[in-house]
């Protein structure tokens, strides 16, 4: 991926995550920690949202790491 694609992905993912954060009233970082610890959704209808939310957040973390690596390479 190019740096521009990584940055575009980061912006798009942040927009997606904001929708979930507003819907459930929890920041993605907090949600993801709970999700990884095995927290179950209160409503069965939330299961698909939670899976999508966790997946989007995991991709965001990867893209941020890719961006950080690119920044480090530029500095060196």
Residue pairs with C-beta under 8 A, 6 or more apart in sequence:
1 9
1 66
3 67
3 70
6 63
6 66
6 67
6 70
7 67
9 59
9 63
10 60
10 63
10 64
10 67
13 56
13 57
13 59
13 60
13 63
14 60
16 56
17 28
17 53
17 56
17 57
17 60
20 28
20 31
20 49
20 52
20 53
20 56
21 27
21 28
21 31
23 49
24 31
24 46
24 49
26 34
28 53
28 57
28 60
29 57
31 50
31 53
31 54
31 57
32 54
32 57
32 58
35 50
35 53
35 54
41 47
41 49
41 50
